Amino acid sequence: MSAVLAVDIGGTKLATAIVKEDGRILAQTKCPVERSSPAALARQIADMAKSLGCSTTAAGAIVPGIYFAASGNVWAPNLWGHREVAFRDELQSAIGMPVRMDSDRAGYVLGEQWIGAARGVNDVVFLAVGTGIGAGIISGGRLLRGAGDIAGAVGWFALTPQSTGRYREVGCWEAEAAGPALARRMNARSAEEVIQAARAGDAAALIAVAETARYLGLGIANMVSLLNPELIVLGGGMLQAYDLFADEISRTVAEWAQPVAARQVRLEPSRLGENAGLLGAARLALQAPNDRIPESEP
């Protein structure tokens, strides 16, 4: 059984793994991402691949931001600013093998659809909520990218009529429902701090969580009405605490989404956790031509 190299590039962390074609992870490693230049990051990935000690002939990689499939360029402002970078070619040269690349949100949904919460589901959204918000979308068994490879940038959903400076920077939904919004509601240093306080029963923290969950539910309701998915998988750093948000999200979706679609959709937390991206990257390396996702085994 063959194996592939999987690469999950984040804004702060880099993970690599050797993954078998049945989804088993043979070896993996993680470290802070090298942000000084695309060439330096490509060399870092090559070094990590060698350290895993398993030869492969193909690789899959996911990147934060936008991957432009036609050119192989990447727009990743939290790595290299707002310029496009020819990173696919850089990485292929460094590791000496073909690389199939996509956005991180695409990787998350591919991983979950392969062997996670969405196994075998052909109409599914993976919603990643952490520092930002993004969605990977599979519709009719195909990954949706849009005309300019930007599909899934749902953090820009407009949910309020009055714009603010924060909205112009990151989008309305992200500004109101991602980790920094939860922290802001409590004047806390991080979303994790608020979540810990909420678990301890702090009344103000519970109110902040409920308000954030309400905004999350509004955006999810929009996705349900637009896409009529069978399943929405909730993941990302903040939603590791999904149990705290679940009830308010469900109530809001039931209230605001198209009613028939709202009754059809299931909301579930990620089963793969931080490995969703790695397994999605592996799935890219194993993927059939024309973006057709291979059938999942029963």
N, C-alpha and C positions, 0 to 999 in steps of 0.2 A: 504494500500500500504506500503510495507516494505521500510526501509531505511538502509544505510550502512555508516560506518565511512570511510572517505577519508583522506589520509595523503600525503602531497606533501613536501618532504624533499629536501631542496636546500643546496647549499654550505654555505649560510649565513642566510637564512630564513626558517622557518618551518610554514606550513599552515595545518590546519585540518578543516574538515567540516562534517556535517551530510547531506547526499544527498539521496533524494528519488529515486525510481527506474525509474521515468520519467525525472530525471535530475535536479529537483528543489533542490536548496540549502536551507536547513531549518535554518542552523546556521553555522557560520564559525569564525575562529580566526587565528591570525598570530602573530609570535614573532621571535626573533633571535634564531637560532638553537643552541642547546646544543651540543658542539663538544668535550667535555672532554673525553667521552667514549661512546661506543655503549649502555651500560647499562643505563647511564645517559640520553641519548637521548630517549631510550625506556620509561623510567619513565616520561620524559617530555611529550611525546606523550600521555601516559596514563592519566596524569593530565589534559592535554588539552581536551582529549576526555570526561572526567568527567565534565569539565566545560561547555561543550556544552549542557548538560542537556537532552540528548535523548538517549535511550537505543538502541543498535544495536546488531546484531548477527554475522556480518561479516565485514571485513575491507579490503581496498585496499591501497597500499602504493607505492610510486615511490621514487627512490633514484638517486642521481647524481653519474654517473660512470657506473659500470657494475653490473648487477644482474645475478648471476649464478643460473638458475632455478633448476638444478638437486640437488644442495646442499643447496640452500637457502642462500648462502653466498653473500656478497656484497664487491666490490672493489670500494672504494670512497676516492681517495687520498686527495681531498680537505676537507674531514672530519677527516679521521683517518690514513692518510699515505698510503703506498703501500701494506699493508697487507690485506688479505681477512678476513672478519668478518662475523660470523654466526648471522647476524642481524635479519633475518626473525624469527628464533626461539626466539631470545631475545625479539622481539616486541610482538610475540604471547603470550609469558609468561607474559609480563607486562600488556597487555590489556585484556587478558583472552578470546580471540576469534581468529578464523582462520584469517590469513592474506594472501592475494594474492599480490605479489610484482613484480615490474619490474623496468626497468630503467626509468629515467624521460623522455627521448625522446619517449619511447613507450607510456608513459602516455599522452604526448601532442597529439600524433596522434590519440590515442583512444578517447580522449575528443572531438577533432574536428570532428572525424568521427561519433561520437554519436549524438551530438547536435550543432555542430559548422559549420564552412565553408565547411567541407567535409561530411556533413550528407548524409548517404546512398551511399557514393562513395567507391568502393571496391579496387581501385588502387590509392593510395594517399601517398604523402610524407609530413611530417611536418618537416620543416627546422627551427631549433631554433638557432638564432644568438644573442649572448650576449657577455659575457666574453669569451666564447668558441663557438664551432659550433658542432651540432649533428643533426641527422635525425632519426625520427621515420617513419617506412615504413610499409604500409599495401599493400599487393599484392594478388590479387585474393580473397580478404576478410580475409586474414590471416596476422597476425603480423609476420614480419620477424625478427628472432633473430640471425641466423647464427649458425655454428657448435659450436662456443664457446660463444654464447650470446653477441657477440661484433658487430653484424651488425648495421650499422648506425653511426659508428665512422668516419663520412665523413670529419671531420676536417683534416684528414690525406691525403686527396686527394693531389696528386702531380701535381702542376700546373706550376712549373718553373723547368728548368734543373739544376740550381745551388742551392745546399742545404746551409742552414745557421744554426747557433746555435738555433735560434728560431724554425726552422722547426723540429729539432730533439727533442725539448721539447714538442711541441703541434701539430705538423703537418703543412704542407705547407699552406693548405687552411685557417686553423684557424689563422695562423700567419699573413696572408695577408688580411683577410676579416672580422675578428671578431672585437669587440669593441676596444680592445687595439691597433689594427692596425690602426683604424680610428684616435684614439687619437695620436698615434705616428706620423702620417703624418702631424699633426699640432703642434707637441710638446705640446700637451694639457694634462691636468690632467685626462680627461675622454672623452669617446665618446659623452656623453651628452653635454659636453662643445662645442664640434665641431658641433653637431647637432643644438644647440641653435644659434651658430654663422652663420651656413648655413641658418637657417630660417630668420636671420636678414640680409641676403644678402652678407655676407662676402665672397669675391672672393676666398681666399685661402681655406676657409672651404668648399665651393662648389666644388673646385677641389679635395679636400681630399675625400669628399663624393662620387664624380664621380669615382675616382680611386678605392675606396673600393667597390663600386657597380659593377665595371667592374670585379673585382675578384669574387664577389658573383655570378655574371652571369656566369662566366666560370665554377665554381663548379656546379651550378644548371644545366647548359647545359650538364655536364657529367652525372648527375642523370637522366635527361630526356632521354639521349641516352641509358643509361644502363637499366632503369626500365620502360620506356614508361608509366609513370603515367598519369592518367586523370587530376590530380590536384596536385599542390604543394602549401601547406599553409606556409606562411612566418610569423614566430613569434619570440619570444624571446625579450629581453630588447632593443637591438639596433634597431630591426625592428618594434618597436612601431612607429618609424618614417619612415615607409615603403614608404610613398609618396615621400620622398626625393630620394629614391634609385630606385623606380619602373621603370622609363623610361630607365635608363642605364642597369638595369638588363634585361629588356625585349629585348632591342636591342642586348645585348650580347648573350642571349639564342637563339634568332633567327639566329644570325650569326654563332654560334658554335655548336649547338645541331644537332642531326640527323634531317634532315628537315621535314620529315613526322611527327615524334614524336613531334617536336617543334610546328607544327601547331595544333596538337591535345591537347597539355597540356594547362591548365589554371593556372595562378599564382594569388593567392589571399592572402591578409593579414588575420591573425587569427581573428576570431570573438569572441573568448572566452577570449583573453588577458591572464591575470595572473591566471584566473580560469581554463585554459585548463588542467593544471596538476592535479588539484583537481578532475575535472570531469573525467579525464582519470583514476585516482586512483579509483574513484567510479565505473567506468566501469569494471575495473579489478575485483572488489569484486562481480560484477553481472555477470561476464563472464562465458560462457559455457565451458565445459571440452574441452581438446585438443586444446586450444587456438583459437577455432572458435569464431569469434566475432559475438554476437547476431545481428540479423537483426535490423536495425534502423526502427523506425516507420515512415510511410510516412508523 
